[in-house]
């Protein structure tokens, strides 16, 4: 299926690895140019260099948990490449985990800043440019945790539930202007974030990472029917479709890419 993205400019945040990097590759292969953003300079530069084999890709370092970081990112992208037609907001973190009663305000504030407020600020910064063009795509990344919360990840659960509501609200506000907003909710994808989780579990249990993954699937994610972690490209393919001309009647949706993990209909 041809996605008709030639001539479009996409911003992909959290783009130095995992789902963000694979999404950038899909969009480049479909003819879009990509502004790639992340907080880590060296890894981001390496990712942009590798992706440049697929099309025009420029790196932009930014801390999106701070308002001035988003403002600066917008200015740098517009000066170098123009105003984005597409924004895919992949930046995020798990944050503090464990007993709810032992997670302090600072832990909560960190997760809300990184996982929720960064999305708010990115949307506020880039939606106006899309409205001016009368065409735009904004894809926010939530998680299975938003609708199937795990008690040891309460701050993350809450922030990602906020992402789904944010996406729905924005879709109602700006759909008539041609700006289509949707959310994608992955589950247990092979990314640096879940690698760290599994390495920690492996160390605690005295096993290797693969054994830790198998144990986690059996104990914590029995609903994943395919019996494995997802691959970043499997999520990126869905995101790329939502960014395309082909998804012109998809608005305000939450697309689960979770291997069946979420138990509800």
Buried (B, 14 or more C-beta within 10 A) or exposed (E): EEBEBEEBBBBBBBBBBBBBBBBBBBBBBBBBBBBBBBBEEEBBBBBBEEBBEBBEBBBBBBBBBBBEBBEBBBEBBBEEBEBBBBBBBBBBBBBBBEEEEEBEEEBBBBBBBBBBBBBBBBBEBBBBBBBEEEBBBBBBBBBBBBBBBBEBBBBBBBBBBBBBBBBBEBBEEBEEBBBBBBBBBBBBBBBEBBBEBBEEBBEEEEBEEEBBBBBBBEEBBEBBEEEEBBBBBBBBBBBBBBBBEBBEEBBBBBBBBBBBBBEEE
